[in-house]
Amino acid sequence: MSERDSLSASEAGYYLDVLQGRLVQVLGADTKLSRTADRIGIDLAHRLKFDTRSPWLDAAGCRVLEPLARALVEFRKTVIAVKVGVDGAGREAETLAERRAGAVAECLASAGVISKRIVIVVTRSASAASAANAAADALELDAELILRDAKNDR
């Protein structure tokens, strides 16, 4: 990332405060956001739905992401991690999670977010609910975007 697209450590907190306010504006107060000093997590579990065993978001799913993508375009000094949890066992479940994260990333990119800012993260879910729903494809329950500041500490 260029210096123009990064933050110093002293700027990061304020930048994320402003971004958090913008996210509440575009997503609504009912969207679950989590915040630490250097990240904002956005829980997309109830906004994004995938058909059972399908790796693709339909047009309606991408439309859900459009206001978020417009806000992320404004805040170019962030790295966006698309995190999807694997609830099932085996390589098939992991591949499905990777494809779903890729579908979310593709929707964000097609709405204007620069692809080099998007990173895909697939994690293994260990919750009891995940074990109970393993047969009933519940991967979307762990869909989350993590926005991290792009620091430039020189």
Buried (B, 14 or more C-beta within 10 A) or exposed (E): BEEEBBBEEEBBEEBBEEBBEBBEEBBEEEBEBEEEEBBBBBBBBEBBBBEEEBBBBEEEBBEBBBBBBBBBBEBBBBBBBBBBBBBBEEEEBBEBBBBBBBBBBBBBBEBEBBEEBBBBBBEEBEEEEBEEBBEEBBBBBBBBBBBBBBBBEE
